[in-house]
Amino acid sequence: MMHAAKVYTTLDDWIAHEAIPFSPDAGPDFNAAVDTVIDSLDGAVDVLGFGEALHGGEEVLVLRNQLFQRLVEAHGYSAIAIESSFSQGPIVNAYVLGRGPASYEAVQDAGFSHGFGTSAANRALVEWMRHYNTDPAHQMKIQFYGFDSPTDMIADSPRRILHVALDYLSSVDKTLGQEYRERIDPLLGQDAAWENPDAALDPTQAIGRTPQASALRIETEELISELRMQRPALVMQSDESRYLEAVHYAVMARQLLNYHATLAQPSAKRPARLLGIRAAMMAENLTYIVSREQGRGKVLAFAHNSHLKRGKVQWQWGNEEIHWWPVGSHLHELFGRRYAVIGSAVGSSPANGIGQPEAGTLEARFTSAGGPGLFIPTHQGQGLPAEEIAALPIRSGSQKNRSYTEPLNGHSFTDFDWLAILDTATYNGWGHF
């Protein structure tokens, strides 16, 4: 439940009275800390975001694993969705449910994007979920999802996503499915042309506005329209879950084609539009995931702080500063009180090129309060000294890990409901944003 915030005259008073020290491996003490966090949130929360301050910090992932375990065991969470490709997630989920491949090695590349499958903490998460699901005492099986768009620096060919929808349609209505396949497949061309890495920076290398690509966008719209018109018959001959999955994949293909079209359009706004489309796709994926889990449980969404925060993102792109609305801002509008988010921070991380925080910064104040970690509620800034928040110095960033883009600042109070601070973090080998 929500509690009225106390009034503090200084930030140090706030930290002294409300910080909850923890260690991820402290057992009952850690569980009690998580329980306090969850009990403070609105009971209507359906999706809880947990952001990481940087990619590559292994301790943040370990904290996420322990948090998810407690959420499953004590707070009605049935799924985790991480910043990995939505379309690859079902491969890992099949493994988690005891289907498909018999070893993690068989899914670590195909089931994750960005190389995230090589992380020891991600493997530990998946193996714990699989072990949990094998226990017959756990009748409700927990699920694994990716919720990232198939874009990032290299955008996927739309073939795989479109074929999910086409395969469904063919399985229910062979004639109709074949008709759409014959209209769509010739327009797909070669996957390598869609996935040309040079297109990320050079719009002349992108094919998203060719006559074929434009025709494919129209055919994809026709496919979506057909699926929606035929909903009663399709659901009757299959089931609602399979039908909704097919529609979601078709809509995702449309968004992916829009992304490719933007890639091919020279414009000063191009980087911000691409990132904005990605964020909107991620939000749509999470909305779909929450709908799938409705009646089963709640969802923990894990991604970079900059994806899950409520406020607008500011990012340096070459000599320009670009802005876009991240996933968290969409979820805030879509879910209202049903969305809450925990941001994270680290004190220092030599392995990631992050030195000791400068005096007066939030990171310096938090780490001096004792650790190795702590949770603290932001109260959305209510009851806290506004002038001191506005004057907060910002700690220096990292020249080594490019994903460490946003140290804590005054906006962190409204971007997040709680903060999780770790004294330090090691580097596990990847740092994509």
C-alpha positions in Angstrom: 0.0 0.0 0.0 1.0 3.6 -0.5 2.2 5.6 2.6 2.4 9.4 3.0 5.9 10.6 2.8 7.6 12.1 5.8 9.1 15.6 5.5 12.9 15.9 5.7 14.9 19.1 5.9 18.0 17.5 4.2 18.7 14.6 1.9 21.1 13.2 4.5 18.3 13.0 7.0 16.2 11.2 4.4 18.9 8.7 3.7 19.6 8.2 7.4 16.0 7.4 8.2 14.8 5.5 5.1 17.7 3.7 3.6 17.4 -0.1 3.9 20.8 -1.8 3.9 20.9 -5.3 2.2 23.2 -7.9 0.8 21.7 -10.0 -2.0 23.0 -13.2 -0.4 21.8 -12.4 3.1 18.7 -14.6 3.1 16.0 -13.4 5.5 17.4 -9.9 5.7 17.3 -9.4 1.9 13.9 -10.9 1.7 12.6 -8.6 4.4 14.1 -5.6 2.5 12.3 -6.7 -0.7 9.1 -7.2 1.2 9.3 -3.6 2.5 9.8 -2.3 -1.0 6.8 -4.2 -2.4 4.5 -3.4 0.5 5.1 0.3 -0.1 3.9 0.1 -3.6 0.3 0.3 -4.8 -1.4 -3.1 -4.6 -2.6 -2.5 -8.2 1.0 -2.9 -9.7 0.9 -5.4 -12.5 4.4 -4.7 -13.9 7.4 -3.7 -11.9 10.4 -2.3 -13.6 13.9 -2.9 -12.3 16.6 -0.8 -14.1 20.3 -1.4 -14.3 22.6 1.6 -14.2 24.9 0.1 -16.8 25.2 -3.0 -18.9 27.9 -5.4 -17.8 27.7 -5.0 -14.1 27.4 -8.6 -12.8 26.3 -7.7 -9.3 23.3 -5.8 -10.7 22.2 -9.0 -12.5 22.7 -11.1 -9.3 20.6 -8.6 -7.4 17.9 -8.9 -10.1 17.9 -12.7 -9.8 17.5 -12.6 -6.0 14.8 -9.9 -6.4 12.9 -12.0 -8.9 13.1 -15.1 -6.8 11.6 -13.3 -3.8 8.9 -11.8 -6.0 7.9 -15.3 -7.3 8.0 -16.9 -3.9 6.2 -14.2 -1.9 4.5 -11.6 -4.1 2.6 -13.3 -6.9 5.0 -12.7 -9.8 4.7 -15.2 -12.6 7.1 -13.9 -15.2 10.2 -11.9 -16.0 10.8 -9.9 -19.2 14.3 -8.8 -20.0 15.9 -6.4 -22.5 16.4 -9.1 -25.1 14.6 -9.7 -28.4 10.9 -10.5 -28.0 11.0 -12.9 -31.0 13.9 -14.9 -29.5 12.4 -15.2 -26.0 10.2 -18.2 -26.7 13.3 -20.3 -27.3 14.5 -19.7 -23.7 10.9 -20.0 -22.4 10.6 -23.5 -23.9 13.8 -24.5 -22.0 12.5 -22.9 -18.8 9.3 -25.0 -19.1 11.2 -28.2 -19.7 10.5 -28.4 -23.4 12.9 -28.2 -26.4 16.6 -28.4 -25.9 18.0 -30.2 -22.9 20.9 -27.8 -22.2 21.3 -24.1 -21.7 24.1 -24.1 -24.2 21.6 -24.9 -26.9 19.6 -21.8 -26.2 22.1 -19.2 -25.0 22.8 -17.8 -28.5 19.5 -18.4 -30.3 17.3 -17.4 -27.3 19.0 -14.1 -26.5 19.9 -11.0 -28.4 23.0 -8.7 -27.8 25.0 -11.7 -26.6 23.2 -11.6 -23.2 23.0 -15.4 -23.1 26.7 -15.6 -22.3 26.3 -13.8 -18.9 26.7 -16.2 -16.0 24.0 -14.3 -14.1 21.5 -14.7 -17.0 22.3 -18.4 -17.1 21.7 -18.7 -13.3 18.4 -16.9 -13.7 17.2 -19.3 -16.5 18.5 -22.4 -14.7 16.7 -21.4 -11.5 13.5 -20.9 -13.4 13.8 -24.3 -15.0 14.4 -25.9 -11.6 11.5 -24.1 -10.1 9.2 -25.3 -12.8 10.2 -28.9 -12.4 9.0 -28.9 -8.8 5.4 -30.5 -8.9 4.5 -28.4 -5.8 4.7 -25.3 -8.1 1.6 -25.7 -10.1 1.9 -22.2 -11.6 4.9 -22.3 -13.9 6.9 -19.1 -14.3 7.6 -17.7 -17.7 10.6 -16.0 -19.4 10.2 -13.3 -22.0 12.3 -10.9 -24.0 10.6 -7.6 -24.7 13.2 -5.7 -26.8 12.4 -4.8 -30.4 14.3 -6.6 -33.1 16.2 -3.4 -34.1 19.1 -2.0 -32.1 22.2 -1.1 -34.2 21.3 -3.9 -36.7 17.6 -4.2 -37.5 16.4 -7.7 -38.2 14.8 -8.7 -41.5 11.0 -8.8 -41.1 10.9 -12.4 -42.4 10.9 -14.3 -39.1 8.3 -12.1 -37.4 6.0 -12.1 -40.4 6.2 -15.9 -40.8 5.0 -16.4 -37.2 1.7 -14.7 -38.2 1.6 -16.4 -41.6 2.3 -19.8 -40.1 -0.6 -19.3 -37.7 -2.9 -18.2 -40.5 -1.9 -21.2 -42.6 -2.5 -23.6 -39.7 -6.1 -22.4 -39.3 -7.0 -21.5 -42.9 -4.6 -23.1 -45.4 -6.0 -21.3 -48.4 -6.0 -17.9 -46.9 -2.6 -18.4 -45.4 -1.2 -19.5 -48.8 -2.7 -16.5 -50.4 -0.9 -14.1 -48.1 2.3 -16.0 -48.2 2.4 -15.7 -52.0 1.8 -12.0 -51.7 4.4 -11.4 -49.0 7.3 -13.7 -49.5 8.4 -12.4 -52.9 8.7 -8.9 -51.4 11.0 -10.0 -48.5 14.1 -10.3 -50.7 17.3 -11.2 -49.0 17.7 -11.0 -45.3 21.3 -9.6 -45.6 19.9 -6.5 -47.4 17.6 -5.7 -44.5 20.3 -6.5 -41.9 23.1 -4.4 -43.5 25.1 -3.0 -40.5 26.1 0.0 -42.6 22.5 1.2 -42.6 22.7 2.2 -39.0 24.7 5.3 -39.8 24.1 5.7 -43.5 20.5 6.0 -44.8 21.6 5.3 -48.4 22.5 1.8 -47.3 19.0 1.0 -46.0 16.3 -0.6 -48.1 13.2 0.4 -46.1 11.9 2.9 -48.7 12.4 0.8 -51.9 9.3 0.0 -53.9 9.4 -3.6 -52.7 9.7 -2.5 -49.0 6.8 0.0 -49.5 4.7 -2.7 -51.0 5.5 -5.1 -48.2 4.3 -2.5 -45.7 1.0 -2.3 -47.5 0.7 -6.1 -47.6 1.5 -6.3 -43.8 -1.3 -3.8 -43.2 -3.6 -6.0 -45.2 -2.5 -9.0 -43.2 -3.3 -7.3 -39.9 -6.7 -6.2 -41.2 -7.5 -9.7 -42.4 -6.5 -11.2 -39.0 -8.8 -8.7 -37.2 -11.7 -9.2 -39.6 -11.5 -13.0 -39.3 -11.1 -13.0 -35.5 -14.3 -14.9 -34.7 -13.5 -17.7 -37.1 -9.8 -17.9 -36.3 -10.4 -18.0 -32.6 -13.1 -20.6 -33.0 -10.7 -22.8 -35.0 -7.7 -22.3 -32.8 -7.8 -20.5 -29.5 -7.6 -16.9 -28.3 -4.1 -17.1 -27.1 -2.7 -18.3 -30.4 -4.8 -15.7 -32.3 -3.6 -12.8 -30.2 0.0 -13.9 -30.5 -0.3 -13.9 -34.3 -1.9 -10.4 -34.3 0.9 -9.2 -32.1 3.6 -10.5 -34.4 1.9 -9.0 -37.4 1.7 -5.6 -35.7 5.3 -5.9 -34.6 6.3 -6.6 -38.2 4.5 -3.4 -39.2 6.5 -1.4 -36.6 9.7 -3.1 -37.8 9.0 -2.1 -41.4 8.4 1.5 -40.1 11.8 1.3 -38.4 13.4 0.2 -41.7 11.7 3.1 -43.5 13.0 5.6 -41.0 16.5 4.1 -41.4 16.3 4.9 -45.1 15.2 8.5 -44.5 18.0 11.2 -44.2 17.0 13.6 -41.4 18.5 15.3 -38.4 15.7 13.7 -36.4 16.6 10.2 -37.6 18.4 8.9 -34.5 15.8 10.1 -32.1 13.0 8.7 -34.3 14.7 5.3 -34.4 15.1 5.2 -30.7 11.5 6.4 -30.2 10.2 3.6 -32.4 12.2 1.0 -30.6 10.9 2.3 -27.2 7.3 2.2 -28.5 7.8 -1.4 -29.7 9.2 -2.4 -26.4 6.2 -0.9 -24.6 3.8 -2.7 -26.9 5.7 -6.0 -26.2 5.4 -5.5 -22.5 1.8 -4.6 -22.7 1.2 -7.9 -24.6 3.2 -9.8 -22.0 1.3 -8.4 -19.1 -2.0 -9.3 -20.9 -0.7 -12.9 -21.3 0.1 -13.1 -17.6 -3.2 -11.6 -16.5 -4.9 -14.0 -14.2 -1.6 -15.8 -13.5 0.5 -13.2 -11.9 2.6 -10.0 -12.1 5.6 -9.2 -14.4 9.1 -8.1 -13.5 10.6 -6.1 -16.4 14.4 -5.7 -16.4 16.3 -3.3 -18.6 18.6 -0.3 -18.5 17.6 2.5 -16.3 17.2 4.7 -19.4 14.6 2.4 -20.8 12.4 2.0 -17.7 12.5 5.5 -16.3 9.4 7.7 -16.6 11.2 10.9 -17.8 12.5 11.7 -21.3 15.9 10.4 -22.2 18.7 12.8 -23.2 21.6 11.1 -25.0 24.7 12.5 -26.7 24.8 11.4 -30.3 28.1 12.7 -31.8 28.0 16.5 -31.4 24.2 16.6 -30.9 22.0 15.9 -27.9 18.9 13.8 -28.8 15.8 13.2 -26.8 13.1 10.5 -26.9 10.4 9.0 -24.7 11.5 5.7 -23.2 9.5 2.5 -22.4 8.9 3.6 -18.9 7.2 6.8 -20.0 4.8 4.8 -22.2 4.1 2.3 -19.4 3.4 5.2 -17.1 0.7 6.5 -19.5 -0.6 3.0 -20.3 -0.7 1.5 -16.8 -0.8 4.4 -14.4 -0.5 3.1 -10.9 -0.2 -0.4 -12.3 3.4 0.4 -13.2 6.2 1.0 -10.7 9.9 1.1 -11.2 13.1 0.7 -9.2 16.2 2.3 -10.6 19.7 1.3 -9.7 23.1 3.0 -9.1 26.7 2.0 -8.3 29.2 3.7 -6.1 32.4 2.9 -8.0 33.3 0.3 -10.5 37.0 0.3 -11.6 36.4 -2.5 -14.0 33.8 -0.3 -15.8 35.8 2.8 -15.6 33.7 4.4 -12.9 35.7 6.0 -10.1 34.7 7.1 -6.6 31.7 9.4 -6.8 32.4 13.1 -6.1 31.4 14.6 -2.8 27.8 15.7 -2.5 26.5 13.5 -5.3 23.7 11.1 -4.5 26.0 8.1 -5.2 28.6 9.4 -2.6 25.9 10.0 0.0 24.3 6.6 -0.5 27.6 4.6 -0.4 28.7 6.4 2.7 25.5 5.1 4.4 26.8 1.5 4.5 26.3 -1.4 2.2 27.1 -3.5 0.2 23.7 -2.3 -1.0 20.6 -0.4 0.0 17.1 0.3 -1.1 15.5 3.7 -0.6 12.1 5.2 -1.6 12.1 8.4 -3.7 8.6 9.5 -2.6 8.5 11.1 -6.1 10.5 13.9 -4.4 7.6 14.7 -2.0 8.6 15.7 1.5 12.3 16.1 0.4 14.2 19.4 0.1 13.5 20.7 -3.4 16.2 23.3 -3.4 18.8 20.7 -2.4 17.6 18.3 -5.1 17.8 21.1 -7.7 21.4 21.9 -6.7 22.7 18.3 -6.6 26.1 17.8 -8.3 26.2 15.0 -10.8 29.0 12.4 -10.5 31.3 11.9 -13.5 30.6 9.1 -15.9 32.7 6.5 -17.6 34.9 6.6 -20.7 35.1 2.8 -20.7 31.6 1.5 -20.5 29.4 3.5 -22.9 26.2 2.2 -21.4 26.8 4.1 -18.2 25.0 7.2 -19.5 23.0 8.7 -16.7 24.3 9.0 -13.1 21.7 9.8 -10.5 20.4 13.4 -10.6 17.4 15.4 -9.5 15.1 13.8 -12.1 15.8 10.4 -10.5 13.3 11.2 -7.8 10.4 11.4 -10.3 11.8 8.8 -12.8 11.8 6.0 -10.2 9.7 4.9 -7.2 12.7 3.3 -5.4 16.4 3.2 -5.9 18.7 0.2 -5.4 22.3 1.2 -4.8 25.3 -1.1 -4.9 28.7 -0.1 -3.6 30.5 -1.6 -6.6 30.1 -3.8 -9.6 32.5 -5.9 -11.7 32.4 -6.2 -15.5 31.0 -9.4 -17.1 32.1 -8.7 -20.7 29.3 -6.8 -22.4 28.2 -3.2 -22.4 25.6 -2.6 -25.1 22.9 0.0 -24.7 
